[in-house]
Amino acid sequence: MADAWTDGILLKIINIVTYFLFLGSNIYTVASPEGVYYHGKETYITPAPWAFLIWSLIHLLLLGTVIYQFFPSGKRVVVDGISWRFPLLVVLNSIYVNLWATQHFVLAFVFALFVSSSVTHIYYVVKKHYSPQETADELFVHLPFSLYHGWTTVLVVLSAFEAFGVNALEHRAGVWTKVFVLLALFFLEGTAATYAFSTPEGDLPASVAIAWSLWAIFAHQTKSAFVHWSALAFAILALFWVAKGTYGLYTRTSGGRVALTDEERAPLVG
């Protein structure tokens, strides 16, 4: 018997309600060019405000996700697979955004870890058990959660510097600040590389999210020459992993696509 659109209706409704809660918690930080992204704590790894526009794309794709859940193939992944992890994720993310916007940076860092853990669990479930069967699976399941996973990795790093780092408007970058910035940039670039090799075809959207953030850090960090040029070096390196993912996507969508087992598709990240 085919699935009816009312199957799992309680979870579907909760997914919709929590999605709009999530959207509401972010909309004032994205819609206005003079929003809170211009007035947070300035650290030596703060990116240009346009980096946060990635939220707009994530929200748009997740809107497709909550619509896609009403179709049989979407229900299989969103309701039966991801299940209650999605509303948990968006509630945690909404709390994180509000803590960050009100400058409770230590608590925001703690919730950034919760968000990262939650999205990692979803990312693993999707990549391990639900290989894309059609274009809608790619657009409304794999693409948003790949972007989300890469972006939350960036948010954890940014939140750590906001919670424990110096204010760049009040203090010069000392030796230890430069060391930790260098380690953070190396970690982000290394994560982009890990995404590129996480499956035989790589994970292009997640690598793009990391590379996007590194270029935004380079563009914004002009006060310290060390940070500025270090960010440029790692941003250029990240482009190699984006190129690798682009090639993997091309070979997968061309005639040379190779059928992969679930074990081969299981992500190394997470």
LINZI-V383227 format. One record per residue. N is the residue number from 1. RES is the residue in one small letter. PHI is phi in radians with two decimals (none if undefined). BURIAL is b if it has 16 or more other ideal C-beta (glycine too) atoms within 10 Angstrom, else e. D_CENTER is the distance of its C-alpha to the mean C-alpha in Angstrom with 1 decimal. Layout:
BEGIN
n & res & phi & burial & d_center
N & RES & PHI & BURIAL & D_CENTER
N & RES & PHI & BURIAL & D_CENTER
END
This chain:
BEGIN
n & res & phi & burial & d_center
1 & m & none & e & 36.8
2 & a & -1.21 & e & 33.9
3 & d & -1.18 & b & 31.2
4 & a & -1.57 & e & 32.0
5 & w & -1.14 & e & 29.4
6 & t & -1.48 & e & 30.5
7 & d & -1.10 & e & 29.6
8 & g & 1.15 & b & 27.2
9 & i & -1.10 & e & 27.6
10 & l & -1.06 & e & 27.0
11 & l & -1.15 & b & 23.4
12 & k & -1.06 & b & 22.8
13 & i & -1.16 & e & 24.1
14 & i & -1.12 & e & 22.1
15 & n & -1.03 & b & 18.9
16 & i & -1.16 & b & 20.1
17 & v & -1.07 & e & 21.2
18 & t & -1.23 & b & 18.1
19 & y & -1.07 & b & 15.9
20 & f & -1.27 & e & 18.3
21 & l & -1.10 & e & 18.2
22 & f & -1.06 & b & 14.4
23 & l & -1.07 & b & 15.2
24 & g & -1.12 & e & 18.1
25 & s & -1.25 & b & 16.4
26 & n & -1.86 & b & 14.3
27 & i & -1.11 & e & 16.8
28 & y & -1.27 & e & 19.0
29 & t & -1.55 & b & 16.5
30 & v & -1.87 & b & 15.5
31 & a & -1.24 & e & 18.8
32 & s & -1.75 & e & 21.0
33 & p & -1.19 & e & 21.1
34 & e & -1.87 & e & 22.9
35 & g & -1.31 & b & 20.4
36 & v & -1.16 & b & 19.3
37 & y & -1.12 & b & 16.9
38 & y & -1.61 & e & 20.3
39 & h & -2.26 & e & 21.8
40 & g & -1.35 & b & 19.6
41 & k & -1.22 & b & 20.8
42 & e & -1.53 & b & 21.1
43 & t & -2.05 & b & 20.4
44 & y & -1.49 & b & 20.8
45 & i & -2.31 & b & 17.1
46 & t & -1.09 & b & 16.3
47 & p & -1.47 & b & 14.9
48 & a & -1.09 & b & 16.6
49 & p & -0.96 & b & 16.0
50 & w & -1.16 & e & 15.0
51 & a & -1.04 & b & 11.7
52 & f & -1.34 & b & 10.6
53 & l & -1.14 & e & 11.8
54 & i & -1.07 & b & 8.5
55 & w & -1.01 & b & 8.6
56 & s & -1.04 & e & 11.8
57 & l & -1.18 & e & 10.6
58 & i & -1.08 & b & 8.1
59 & h & -1.08 & b & 11.3
60 & l & -1.09 & e & 13.6
61 & l & -1.17 & b & 12.3
62 & l & -1.22 & b & 12.2
63 & l & -1.06 & b & 15.7
64 & g & -1.08 & b & 16.6
65 & t & -1.10 & b & 15.5
66 & v & -1.26 & b & 17.8
67 & i & -1.37 & e & 20.5
68 & y & -1.10 & b & 20.2
69 & q & -1.10 & b & 20.9
70 & f & -1.48 & b & 24.5
71 & f & -1.74 & e & 25.2
72 & p & -0.93 & e & 26.5
73 & s & -1.19 & b & 24.0
74 & g & -1.23 & b & 21.1
75 & k & -1.06 & b & 22.8
76 & r & -0.99 & b & 23.0
77 & v & -1.56 & b & 19.3
78 & v & -1.28 & b & 18.0
79 & v & -1.50 & b & 21.1
80 & d & -1.38 & e & 22.6
81 & g & -1.63 & b & 19.7
82 & i & -1.18 & b & 16.7
83 & s & 1.00 & b & 19.4
84 & w & -1.34 & e & 19.1
85 & r & -1.15 & e & 15.8
86 & f & -1.16 & b & 14.2
87 & p & -1.08 & b & 16.4
88 & l & -1.08 & b & 16.0
89 & l & -1.04 & b & 12.2
90 & v & -1.25 & b & 12.7
91 & v & -1.17 & b & 15.7
92 & l & -1.06 & b & 14.1
93 & n & -1.17 & b & 11.4
94 & s & -1.11 & b & 14.4
95 & i & -1.11 & b & 16.4
96 & y & -1.01 & b & 14.0
97 & v & -1.06 & b & 13.9
98 & n & -1.22 & e & 17.7
99 & l & -1.13 & b & 18.4
100 & w & -1.15 & b & 16.6
101 & a & -1.14 & b & 18.4
102 & t & -1.62 & e & 21.6
103 & q & 1.12 & e & 21.2
104 & h & -1.62 & e & 21.4
105 & f & -1.23 & b & 19.2
106 & v & -1.18 & e & 20.2
107 & l & -1.13 & e & 19.5
108 & a & -1.08 & b & 16.2
109 & f & -1.10 & b & 15.3
110 & v & -1.05 & b & 16.7
111 & f & -1.27 & b & 14.6
112 & a & -1.09 & b & 11.4
113 & l & -1.14 & b & 12.6
114 & f & -1.08 & b & 13.4
115 & v & -1.08 & b & 10.0
116 & s & -1.06 & b & 8.6
117 & s & -1.11 & e & 11.7
118 & s & -1.16 & b & 11.6
119 & v & -1.23 & b & 8.4
120 & t & -1.11 & b & 9.7
121 & h & -1.10 & e & 13.0
122 & i & -1.11 & b & 12.0
123 & y & -0.99 & b & 10.3
124 & y & -1.14 & b & 13.6
125 & v & -1.03 & b & 15.8
126 & v & -1.13 & b & 14.6
127 & k & -1.23 & b & 14.9
128 & k & -1.39 & e & 18.0
129 & h & -1.97 & e & 20.0
130 & y & -2.32 & b & 19.1
131 & s & -1.10 & b & 19.3
132 & p & -1.11 & b & 19.3
133 & q & -1.76 & e & 22.8
134 & e & -2.70 & e & 22.6
135 & t & -1.05 & e & 20.7
136 & a & -1.08 & b & 19.5
137 & d & -1.08 & b & 17.8
138 & e & -1.13 & e & 15.9
139 & l & -1.30 & e & 15.0
140 & f & -1.93 & b & 14.4
141 & v & -2.22 & b & 13.2
142 & h & -1.23 & b & 11.9
143 & l & -1.09 & b & 10.3
144 & p & -1.10 & b & 8.2
145 & f & -1.39 & b & 7.1
146 & s & -1.20 & b & 6.6
147 & l & -1.03 & b & 4.4
148 & y & -1.05 & b & 2.7
149 & h & -1.14 & b & 3.7
150 & g & -1.10 & b & 3.7
151 & w & -1.21 & b & 2.5
152 & t & -1.19 & b & 4.2
153 & t & -1.07 & b & 6.4
154 & v & -1.11 & b & 7.3
155 & l & -1.08 & b & 8.0
156 & v & -1.08 & b & 10.2
157 & v & -1.14 & b & 12.1
158 & l & -1.06 & b & 12.7
159 & s & -1.17 & b & 13.8
160 & a & -1.11 & b & 16.1
161 & f & -1.20 & b & 17.8
162 & e & -1.20 & b & 18.3
163 & a & -1.35 & b & 19.8
164 & f & -2.18 & e & 21.9
165 & g & -1.56 & b & 22.2
166 & v & -1.41 & b & 24.9
167 & n & -1.42 & e & 25.0
168 & a & -1.18 & b & 25.1
169 & l & -1.41 & e & 27.5
170 & e & -2.02 & e & 29.9
171 & h & -2.32 & e & 29.8
172 & r & -1.32 & e & 30.0
173 & a & -1.31 & b & 27.7
174 & g & -1.45 & e & 29.8
175 & v & -1.07 & e & 29.8
176 & w & -1.18 & e & 27.5
177 & t & -1.06 & b & 25.0
178 & k & -1.12 & e & 25.0
179 & v & -1.09 & e & 24.8
180 & f & -1.20 & b & 21.7
181 & v & -1.11 & b & 20.0
182 & l & -1.06 & b & 21.0
183 & l & -1.11 & e & 19.7
184 & a & -1.13 & b & 16.3
185 & l & -1.12 & b & 16.2
186 & f & -1.10 & e & 17.6
187 & f & -1.08 & e & 15.0
188 & l & -1.13 & b & 12.1
189 & e & -1.13 & b & 14.3
190 & g & -1.13 & e & 15.3
191 & t & -1.16 & b & 11.9
192 & a & -1.05 & b & 11.6
193 & a & -1.12 & b & 15.1
194 & t & -1.08 & b & 14.4
195 & y & -1.04 & b & 12.0
196 & a & -1.09 & b & 14.9
197 & f & -1.94 & e & 17.3
198 & s & -1.19 & b & 15.6
199 & t & -2.42 & b & 17.7
200 & p & -0.96 & e & 20.7
201 & e & -1.63 & b & 19.0
202 & g & 1.36 & b & 15.7
203 & d & -2.12 & b & 12.1
204 & l & -1.09 & b & 12.1
205 & p & -1.03 & b & 8.9
206 & a & -1.16 & b & 6.8
207 & s & -1.12 & b & 9.7
208 & v & -1.10 & b & 9.7
209 & a & -1.04 & b & 6.5
210 & i & -1.19 & b & 8.3
211 & a & -1.07 & b & 11.6
212 & w & -0.96 & b & 10.9
213 & s & -1.19 & b & 10.4
214 & l & -1.15 & b & 13.4
215 & w & -1.16 & b & 15.5
216 & a & -1.20 & b & 14.9
217 & i & -1.14 & b & 16.0
218 & f & -1.01 & b & 19.0
219 & a & -1.13 & b & 19.9
220 & h & -1.58 & b & 20.0
221 & q & -1.50 & b & 21.5
222 & t & -1.87 & e & 25.1
223 & k & -1.26 & e & 27.0
224 & s & -1.93 & b & 26.8
225 & a & -1.09 & e & 27.7
226 & f & -1.06 & e & 26.6
227 & v & -1.16 & b & 23.0
228 & h & -1.00 & b & 23.1
229 & w & -1.36 & e & 24.4
230 & s & -1.13 & b & 22.4
231 & a & -1.08 & b & 19.1
232 & l & -1.09 & b & 20.8
233 & a & -1.06 & e & 21.8
234 & f & -1.26 & b & 18.4
235 & a & -1.13 & b & 16.8
236 & i & -1.13 & e & 19.7
237 & l & -1.05 & b & 19.1
238 & a & -1.09 & b & 15.5
239 & l & -1.12 & b & 17.1
240 & f & -1.11 & e & 19.1
241 & w & -1.30 & b & 16.3
242 & v & -1.13 & b & 15.0
243 & a & -1.11 & e & 18.7
244 & k & -1.11 & b & 18.9
245 & g & -1.15 & b & 16.2
246 & t & -1.12 & b & 18.0
247 & y & -1.12 & e & 21.2
248 & g & -1.09 & b & 20.0
249 & l & -1.13 & b & 19.0
250 & y & -1.10 & e & 22.4
251 & t & -1.18 & e & 24.3
252 & r & -1.27 & b & 22.8
253 & t & -1.61 & e & 23.6
254 & s & -1.61 & e & 27.0
255 & g & -1.16 & e & 30.0
256 & g & -1.59 & e & 29.1
257 & r & -1.12 & e & 26.5
258 & v & -1.91 & e & 27.1
259 & a & -1.25 & e & 26.9
260 & l & -2.01 & e & 24.8
261 & t & -1.39 & e & 25.4
262 & d & -1.06 & e & 22.9
263 & e & -1.17 & e & 23.4
264 & e & -1.24 & e & 22.5
265 & r & -1.46 & b & 19.3
266 & a & -1.05 & e & 18.2
267 & p & -1.25 & b & 15.1
268 & l & -1.37 & e & 16.0
269 & v & -1.34 & b & 12.7
270 & g & 1.57 & b & 12.8
END
